Amino acid sequence: MGLLLAIAIPNFARSRVVTAKNSCLNQLRQIDGAKVQWALKYDQATNHAPTWDDLRPYFIRARLPLACPDGGVYTIGRVGELPACSIASHMEYWRTNHP
């Protein structure tokens, strides 16, 4: 029984971290997509920065501002920038894997 717990607990913790990071990355993608839609609709240049209220129409059921599941805080940023999460490990993956 002890061996089973020794194996199960680290695997459970690791899967929780991966799930939270993936959720954060998906929300960053949604924020980025909303910024692009907003910029196209209102003919905004890359140096304009939308607010959460500007992006609200692009999030149908989400409660804004979005929150990272690991407790990070999102920054929308300007249209020409990627949105950001205050958790460094999420941002490292986001920057290196963003298309």
VMD Tcl script that builds the backbone (N, CA, C; Angstrom):
set m [mol new atoms 297]
animate dup $m
set s [atomselect $m all]
$s set {name element resname resid chain x y z} {
  {N N MET 1 A 0.824 -1.205 0.000}
  {CA C MET 1 A 0.000 0.000 0.000}
  {C C MET 1 A 0.862 1.261 0.000}
  {N N GLY 2 A 1.921 1.273 0.802}
  {CA C GLY 2 A 2.810 2.430 0.878}
  {C C GLY 2 A 3.491 2.708 -0.444}
  {N N LEU 3 A 3.904 1.637 -1.143}
  {CA C LEU 3 A 4.549 1.804 -2.449}
  {C C LEU 3 A 3.576 2.397 -3.457}
  {N N LEU 4 A 2.350 1.941 -3.402}
  {CA C LEU 4 A 1.322 2.466 -4.312}
  {C C LEU 4 A 1.114 3.958 -4.086}
  {N N LEU 5 A 1.046 4.378 -2.840}
  {CA C LEU 5 A 0.904 5.800 -2.531}
  {C C LEU 5 A 2.137 6.588 -2.960}
  {N N ALA 6 A 3.314 6.002 -2.775}
  {CA C ALA 6 A 4.549 6.683 -3.165}
  {C C ALA 6 A 4.597 6.928 -4.669}
  {N N ILE 7 A 3.973 6.071 -5.430}
  {CA C ILE 7 A 3.927 6.245 -6.887}
  {C C ILE 7 A 2.779 7.158 -7.291}
  {N N ALA 8 A 1.632 6.984 -6.677}
  {CA C ALA 8 A 0.421 7.704 -7.089}
  {C C ALA 8 A 0.467 9.196 -6.764}
  {N N ILE 9 A 0.964 9.561 -5.597}
  {CA C ILE 9 A 0.933 10.971 -5.182}
  {C C ILE 9 A 1.778 11.857 -6.095}
  {N N PRO 10 A 3.042 11.510 -6.407}
  {CA C PRO 10 A 3.795 12.374 -7.330}
  {C C PRO 10 A 3.167 12.454 -8.722}
  {N N ASN 11 A 2.622 11.335 -9.201}
  {CA C ASN 11 A 1.984 11.347 -10.516}
  {C C ASN 11 A 0.737 12.224 -10.514}
  {N N PHE 12 A -0.029 12.188 -9.438}
  {CA C PHE 12 A -1.210 13.039 -9.326}
  {C C PHE 12 A -0.808 14.510 -9.294}
  {N N ALA 13 A 0.218 14.833 -8.517}
  {CA C ALA 13 A 0.675 16.222 -8.421}
  {C C ALA 13 A 1.189 16.717 -9.768}
  {N N ARG 14 A 1.946 15.888 -10.468}
  {CA C ARG 14 A 2.477 16.269 -11.772}
  {C C ARG 14 A 1.344 16.494 -12.769}
  {N N SER 15 A 0.337 15.626 -12.752}
  {CA C SER 15 A -0.765 15.792 -13.702}
  {C C SER 15 A -1.566 17.052 -13.400}
  {N N ARG 16 A -1.670 17.440 -12.128}
  {CA C ARG 16 A -2.368 18.665 -11.768}
  {C C ARG 16 A -1.628 19.888 -12.296}
  {N N VAL 17 A -0.289 19.866 -12.220}
  {CA C VAL 17 A 0.525 20.979 -12.717}
  {C C VAL 17 A 0.373 21.099 -14.234}
  {N N VAL 18 A 0.423 19.979 -14.928}
  {CA C VAL 18 A 0.287 19.979 -16.391}
  {C C VAL 18 A -1.102 20.464 -16.795}
  {N N THR 19 A -2.126 20.005 -16.088}
  {CA C THR 19 A -3.494 20.422 -16.394}
  {C C THR 19 A -3.668 21.925 -16.197}
  {N N ALA 20 A -3.131 22.459 -15.103}
  {CA C ALA 20 A -3.250 23.898 -14.840}
  {C C ALA 20 A -2.497 24.701 -15.892}
  {N N LYS 21 A -1.302 24.248 -16.278}
  {CA C LYS 21 A -0.530 24.968 -17.294}
  {C C LYS 21 A -1.263 24.945 -18.632}
  {N N ASN 22 A -1.807 23.801 -18.998}
  {CA C ASN 22 A -2.545 23.706 -20.263}
  {C C ASN 22 A -3.779 24.602 -20.259}
  {N N SER 23 A -4.467 24.657 -19.130}
  {CA C SER 23 A -5.622 25.545 -19.018}
  {C C SER 23 A -5.199 27.000 -19.174}
  {N N CYS 24 A -4.096 27.362 -18.540}
  {CA C CYS 24 A -3.572 28.731 -18.657}
  {C C CYS 24 A -3.235 29.043 -20.115}
  {N N LEU 25 A -2.550 28.127 -20.779}
  {CA C LEU 25 A -2.162 28.356 -22.175}
  {C C LEU 25 A -3.381 28.501 -23.074}
  {N N ASN 26 A -4.411 27.708 -22.817}
  {CA C ASN 26 A -5.644 27.833 -23.604}
  {C C ASN 26 A -6.301 29.196 -23.383}
  {N N GLN 27 A -6.266 29.680 -22.156}
  {CA C GLN 27 A -6.842 31.001 -21.896}
  {C C GLN 27 A -6.007 32.100 -22.547}
  {N N LEU 28 A -4.690 31.942 -22.562}
  {CA C LEU 28 A -3.837 32.914 -23.257}
  {C C LEU 28 A -4.157 32.931 -24.751}
  {N N ARG 29 A -4.403 31.754 -25.327}
  {CA C ARG 29 A -4.796 31.683 -26.741}
  {C C ARG 29 A -6.127 32.403 -26.965}
  {N N GLN 30 A -7.070 32.220 -26.053}
  {CA C GLN 30 A -8.369 32.881 -26.181}
  {C C GLN 30 A -8.224 34.398 -26.090}
  {N N ILE 31 A -7.397 34.857 -25.164}
  {CA C ILE 31 A -7.167 36.298 -25.033}
  {C C ILE 31 A -6.538 36.832 -26.312}
  {N N ASP 32 A -5.554 36.115 -26.832}
  {CA C ASP 32 A -4.881 36.543 -28.059}
  {C C ASP 32 A -5.872 36.608 -29.221}
  {N N GLY 33 A -6.709 35.599 -29.348}
  {CA C GLY 33 A -7.712 35.586 -30.413}
  {C C GLY 33 A -8.717 36.719 -30.273}
  {N N ALA 34 A -9.130 36.992 -29.047}
  {CA C ALA 34 A -10.074 38.088 -28.808}
  {C C ALA 34 A -9.442 39.426 -29.176}
  {N N LYS 35 A -8.159 39.590 -28.844}
  {CA C LYS 35 A -7.464 40.841 -29.202}
  {C C LYS 35 A -7.424 41.030 -30.712}
  {N N VAL 36 A -7.145 39.948 -31.436}
  {CA C VAL 36 A -7.083 40.026 -32.899}
  {C C VAL 36 A -8.456 40.397 -33.464}
  {N N GLN 37 A -9.506 39.748 -32.962}
  {CA C GLN 37 A -10.852 40.056 -33.439}
  {C C GLN 37 A -11.228 41.507 -33.137}
  {N N TRP 38 A -10.918 41.953 -31.928}
  {CA C TRP 38 A -11.207 43.332 -31.539}
  {C C TRP 38 A -10.471 44.314 -32.447}
  {N N ALA 39 A -9.188 44.046 -32.695}
  {CA C ALA 39 A -8.378 44.945 -33.528}
  {C C ALA 39 A -8.920 45.008 -34.954}
  {N N LEU 40 A -9.328 43.875 -35.485}
  {CA C LEU 40 A -9.882 43.860 -36.843}
  {C C LEU 40 A -11.221 44.593 -36.902}
  {N N LYS 41 A -12.063 44.343 -35.926}
  {CA C LYS 41 A -13.392 44.972 -35.929}
  {C C LYS 41 A -13.307 46.483 -35.802}
  {N N TYR 42 A -12.405 46.970 -34.970}
  {CA C TYR 42 A -12.327 48.407 -34.706}
  {C C TYR 42 A -11.132 49.081 -35.386}
  {N N ASP 43 A -10.504 48.360 -36.322}
  {CA C ASP 43 A -9.389 48.888 -37.105}
  {C C ASP 43 A -8.311 49.510 -36.206}
  {N N GLN 44 A -7.868 48.730 -35.229}
  {CA C GLN 44 A -6.871 49.196 -34.273}
  {C C GLN 44 A -5.464 48.785 -34.709}
  {N N ALA 45 A -4.506 49.640 -34.477}
  {CA C ALA 45 A -3.110 49.357 -34.820}
  {C C ALA 45 A -2.481 48.477 -33.742}
  {N N THR 46 A -1.287 47.974 -34.030}
  {CA C THR 46 A -0.619 47.055 -33.111}
  {C C THR 46 A -0.228 47.687 -31.783}
  {N N ASN 47 A -0.178 48.997 -31.710}
  {CA C ASN 47 A 0.207 49.634 -30.441}
  {C C ASN 47 A -0.992 49.962 -29.551}
  {N N HIS 48 A -2.209 49.655 -29.985}
  {CA C HIS 48 A -3.393 49.878 -29.158}
  {C C HIS 48 A -3.583 48.707 -28.197}
  {N N ALA 49 A -4.045 49.008 -26.998}
  {CA C ALA 49 A -4.258 47.981 -25.977}
  {C C ALA 49 A -5.726 47.941 -25.575}
  {N N PRO 50 A -6.394 46.814 -25.820}
  {CA C PRO 50 A -7.791 46.702 -25.390}
  {C C PRO 50 A -7.870 46.476 -23.880}
  {N N THR 51 A -9.031 46.726 -23.342}
  {CA C THR 51 A -9.308 46.445 -21.928}
  {C C THR 51 A -10.130 45.156 -21.853}
  {N N TRP 52 A -10.338 44.656 -20.635}
  {CA C TRP 52 A -11.199 43.491 -20.476}
  {C C TRP 52 A -12.611 43.814 -20.967}
  {N N ASP 53 A -13.066 45.038 -20.744}
  {CA C ASP 53 A -14.396 45.416 -21.229}
  {C C ASP 53 A -14.467 45.405 -22.752}
  {N N ASP 54 A -13.372 45.805 -23.412}
  {CA C ASP 54 A -13.332 45.749 -24.880}
  {C C ASP 54 A -13.441 44.304 -25.375}
  {N N LEU 55 A -12.832 43.380 -24.644}
  {CA C LEU 55 A -12.793 41.976 -25.076}
  {C C LEU 55 A -14.007 41.165 -24.630}
  {N N ARG 56 A -14.815 41.720 -23.734}
  {CA C ARG 56 A -15.965 40.994 -23.172}
  {C C ARG 56 A -16.860 40.344 -24.235}
  {N N PRO 57 A -17.167 40.999 -25.353}
  {CA C PRO 57 A -18.050 40.362 -26.347}
  {C C PRO 57 A -17.463 39.090 -26.970}
  {N N TYR 58 A -16.185 38.879 -26.855}
  {CA C TYR 58 A -15.541 37.719 -27.478}
  {C C TYR 58 A -15.442 36.530 -26.530}
  {N N PHE 59 A -15.913 36.705 -25.304}
  {CA C PHE 59 A -15.937 35.628 -24.317}
  {C C PHE 59 A -17.393 35.411 -23.911}
  {N N ILE 60 A -18.004 34.389 -24.462}
  {CA C ILE 60 A -19.445 34.203 -24.295}
  {C C ILE 60 A -19.832 33.867 -22.855}
  {N N ARG 61 A -19.210 32.850 -22.271}
  {CA C ARG 61 A -19.614 32.433 -20.925}
  {C C ARG 61 A -18.538 32.649 -19.877}
  {N N ALA 62 A -17.437 33.213 -20.253}
  {CA C ALA 62 A -16.321 33.372 -19.317}
  {C C ALA 62 A -16.551 34.554 -18.386}
  {N N ARG 63 A -16.090 34.407 -17.191}
  {CA C ARG 63 A -16.123 35.502 -16.232}
  {C C ARG 63 A -14.811 36.265 -16.387}
  {N N LEU 64 A -14.930 37.544 -16.690}
  {CA C LEU 64 A -13.738 38.364 -16.926}
  {C C LEU 64 A -13.440 39.227 -15.712}
  {N N PRO 65 A -12.190 39.533 -15.461}
  {CA C PRO 65 A -11.016 39.073 -16.194}
  {C C PRO 65 A -10.745 37.601 -15.908}
  {N N LEU 66 A -10.204 36.904 -16.912}
  {CA C LEU 66 A -9.840 35.508 -16.746}
  {C C LEU 66 A -8.750 35.392 -15.693}
  {N N ALA 67 A -8.683 34.235 -15.056}
  {CA C ALA 67 A -7.667 34.008 -14.031}
  {C C ALA 67 A -6.945 32.696 -14.305}
  {N N CYS 68 A -5.648 32.709 -14.179}
  {CA C CYS 68 A -4.844 31.506 -14.334}
  {C C CYS 68 A -5.186 30.535 -13.203}
  {N N PRO 69 A -5.338 29.238 -13.514}
  {CA C PRO 69 A -5.684 28.275 -12.470}
  {C C PRO 69 A -4.602 28.117 -11.401}
  {N N ASP 70 A -3.380 28.507 -11.691}
  {CA C ASP 70 A -2.305 28.448 -10.702}
  {C C ASP 70 A -2.177 29.742 -9.910}
  {N N GLY 71 A -3.097 30.676 -10.099}
  {CA C GLY 71 A -3.085 31.923 -9.346}
  {C C GLY 71 A -2.368 33.064 -10.037}
  {N N GLY 72 A -1.919 32.847 -11.251}
  {CA C GLY 72 A -1.258 33.909 -12.005}
  {C C GLY 72 A -2.255 34.967 -12.458}
  {N N VAL 73 A -1.725 36.095 -12.848}
  {CA C VAL 73 A -2.551 37.212 -13.318}
  {C C VAL 73 A -2.227 37.450 -14.787}
  {N N TYR 74 A -3.253 37.603 -15.599}
  {CA C TYR 74 A -3.058 37.850 -17.025}
  {C C TYR 74 A -2.928 39.341 -17.307}
  {N N THR 75 A -2.066 39.642 -18.252}
  {CA C THR 75 A -1.930 40.989 -18.789}
  {C C THR 75 A -2.302 40.904 -20.257}
  {N N ILE 76 A -3.254 41.712 -20.669}
  {CA C ILE 76 A -3.724 41.676 -22.055}
  {C C ILE 76 A -2.632 42.195 -22.991}
  {N N GLY 77 A -2.092 43.342 -22.688}
  {CA C GLY 77 A -1.054 43.932 -23.527}
  {C C GLY 77 A -1.605 44.569 -24.789}
  {N N ARG 78 A -0.696 45.094 -25.591}
  {CA C ARG 78 A -1.081 45.721 -26.857}
  {C C ARG 78 A -1.397 44.658 -27.902}
  {N N VAL 79 A -2.036 45.067 -28.950}
  {CA C VAL 79 A -2.435 44.158 -30.018}
  {C C VAL 79 A -1.224 43.442 -30.610}
  {N N GLY 80 A -0.116 44.108 -30.755}
  {CA C GLY 80 A 1.070 43.516 -31.358}
  {C C GLY 80 A 1.904 42.661 -30.419}
  {N N GLU 81 A 1.433 42.460 -29.184}
  {CA C GLU 81 A 2.155 41.659 -28.194}
  {C C GLU 81 A 1.341 40.427 -27.813}
  {N N LEU 82 A 2.026 39.407 -27.327}
  {CA C LEU 82 A 1.318 38.260 -26.781}
  {C C LEU 82 A 0.760 38.629 -25.411}
  {N N PRO 83 A -0.427 38.145 -25.074}
  {CA C PRO 83 A -0.889 38.326 -23.700}
  {C C PRO 83 A 0.062 37.562 -22.778}
  {N N ALA 84 A 0.062 37.911 -21.505}
  {CA C ALA 84 A 1.029 37.324 -20.586}
  {C C ALA 84 A 0.361 36.798 -19.325}
  {N N CYS 85 A 1.013 35.817 -18.718}
  {CA C CYS 85 A 0.642 35.304 -17.406}
  {C C CYS 85 A 1.800 35.625 -16.471}
  {N N SER 86 A 1.500 35.933 -15.232}
  {CA C SER 86 A 2.551 36.306 -14.289}
  {C C SER 86 A 3.383 35.114 -13.821}
  {N N ILE 87 A 2.999 33.897 -14.185}
  {CA C ILE 87 A 3.771 32.711 -13.806}
  {C C ILE 87 A 4.804 32.438 -14.898}
  {N N ALA 88 A 6.069 32.536 -14.516}
  {CA C ALA 88 A 7.176 32.468 -15.480}
  {C C ALA 88 A 7.199 31.170 -16.284}
  {N N SER 89 A 6.949 30.030 -15.662}
  {CA C SER 89 A 7.017 28.761 -16.398}
  {C C SER 89 A 5.933 28.673 -17.463}
  {N N HIS 90 A 4.784 29.275 -17.215}
  {CA C HIS 90 A 3.730 29.299 -18.228}
  {C C HIS 90 A 4.164 30.171 -19.406}
  {N N MET 91 A 4.760 31.298 -19.093}
  {CA C MET 91 A 5.180 32.225 -20.147}
  {C C MET 91 A 6.311 31.657 -20.983}
  {N N GLU 92 A 7.213 30.943 -20.343}
  {CA C GLU 92 A 8.330 30.346 -21.091}
  {C C GLU 92 A 7.785 29.391 -22.159}
  {N N TYR 93 A 6.853 28.538 -21.776}
  {CA C TYR 93 A 6.267 27.603 -22.726}
  {C C TYR 93 A 5.443 28.330 -23.778}
  {N N TRP 94 A 4.674 29.326 -23.368}
  {CA C TRP 94 A 3.812 30.098 -24.273}
  {C C TRP 94 A 4.638 30.801 -25.340}
  {N N ARG 95 A 5.711 31.442 -24.936}
  {CA C ARG 95 A 6.551 32.176 -25.903}
  {C C ARG 95 A 7.236 31.243 -26.893}
  {N N THR 96 A 7.676 30.086 -26.435}
  {CA C THR 96 A 8.416 29.177 -27.321}
  {C C THR 96 A 7.501 28.352 -28.208}
  {N N ASN 97 A 6.228 28.224 -27.849}
  {CA C ASN 97 A 5.327 27.387 -28.634}
  {C C ASN 97 A 4.192 28.145 -29.295}
  {N N HIS 98 A 4.232 29.454 -29.249}
  {CA C HIS 98 A 3.206 30.242 -29.911}
  {C C HIS 98 A 3.500 30.283 -31.399}
  {N N PRO 99 A 2.461 30.041 -32.226}
  {CA C PRO 99 A 2.698 30.036 -33.684}
  {C C PRO 99 A 3.090 31.389 -34.234}
}
mol reanalyze $m
mol bondsrecalc $m
mol representation Tube
mol addrep $m
